[in-house]
């Protein structure tokens, strides 16, 4: 089926190397996120976010964000996470949330509209005008 020229052996070695690189990258990423969260808890990372309580609408405050902020997923968390928003996106809130904090490096923070449901069980919406993408750092209050 295969010649004895070492071709299948090379594929196995390349596959193992790629797997190792993926595992190392995942570990490094997890460590960076953990260190960011610990630094935030210790007050070493200072972010001044606009408070948007449950049942209200608002805009983030314009401000600087750290060089590294972990990417957010489909929900807001206790720790700041970076969200890249185009059009409208919905996110869930943590169960104990009373609102969120939001900051953006975008020079016109008023274009980012954030609607927080009156109950934690609802979805929070973050919207920007069509045709632009805005980076927003959001964390739960």
N, C-alpha and C positions, 0 to 999 in steps of 0.2 A: 504494500500500500504506500509506504514512504520509502524513499531512498535512505541509505545510511549516511547522508551528508550532514546530519545534525539539525536539519530544518525543524522537525517537531520539537526537539529539545530547546531550540532558541525561542520558539513560541511560548513554551512553558515558562522559561526564565523571564521573558518579557512580561508575561502575564503576572508572574509573582512580583516583579519589580513594580509594575503599575499598581497592583493591590497594596503593596507596602506604602507607596507614595500616597495613595488615597487614605489609608489608615493614619499615617503620620499627619496629613493635612487636617483630618477630622479632629485628631487629638490636639493639635496646635490651636485650631479654631475654638474648641471647647475650653481650653486653658485661657485664651484671650478673653472669651466671654465671661468666664468665672472671675478673672482678675478685674475686668471692667466693673462687674457687679459689686465686688468687694471694695474697690476704690470708691464707688458711688456711696456705699454704706458708710465708709470711713470719712466721707466729706472731701475726698481728694479730687473728685470730679464735681464741679459746680455748674449746674444748669439752671437758668432762670426761666421757667416755663409759665405761660399764661394758664391760670386755673379755669377750667370749664367744668362746673358741677353737673350732677345728674339733672336731667330735664331741661337743659339749656343749650343754646347755640353759642358759638364763639369762634375766635380766630387765634392762631398761635401768635406769640410775640416774636418779633424779629430778633435774632441774636446769634452769637457764635456757638458752634457745636464742636465737641472734641474731634480730633482727627479720626479716632476709631470709636464708632458706636455700633454695637451689634445690630444686624438686620432683624426687623420684626417679622412676624408671621401673620396669622389670621386673627390674632387677639392682642390687646394691650396687656402689658405686664407691670409688675411692681417696679421694674427697672427700666430706664430709658432704652427705647429701641428705635431704630431708624426705619422710616417708611418712605418709599418713593411712590407718590400718588399722581396718577393721571386720571382725569374724569372723576368718578366716584367709586369709593371702596368702602365696604362694611367690615367692622371688626367687633369682636366680642370683648366684654369687660370682665375682669376678675370678679368673683362673687362678693368680695368685701369692698369693692370700689365705691367711692362717693363722688367720683368724677375723674378728670384727667389733668395732666399738665402737658402743654404743647409749646414747642419752639421750632422755628425754621430759620435757616440762613438766607432764605429767599427775601429779596429786597421789598416785596409787597405782600406782607403776611395777610393782608385783608382779603386776598384772592382765595385763601384756604378757608373753607367753611367747614366747621366741625359741629355736628349735631349729636348730642349725648342723650340717650333715652332716659326717661324718668325712672325706670327700673333697670337693674343690672341685667335682667334677662333679655333685654332688647339689644339691638345692634347699634353701635355708634357708626356714623357715616362721616367720612372725610372726603370733601369734594373740592376740585379745582376746575377752572375753565378748560374746555376742550382745547387741545393743541399744546398744552404745557405740562411738564412734569415737575413736581415740587417735592423736595426732601423735607420731611417733617420728623422731628424727634418727639415721641409721645410716651408717657408713662402714667400709670394709674395712681390716683390719689387715695 
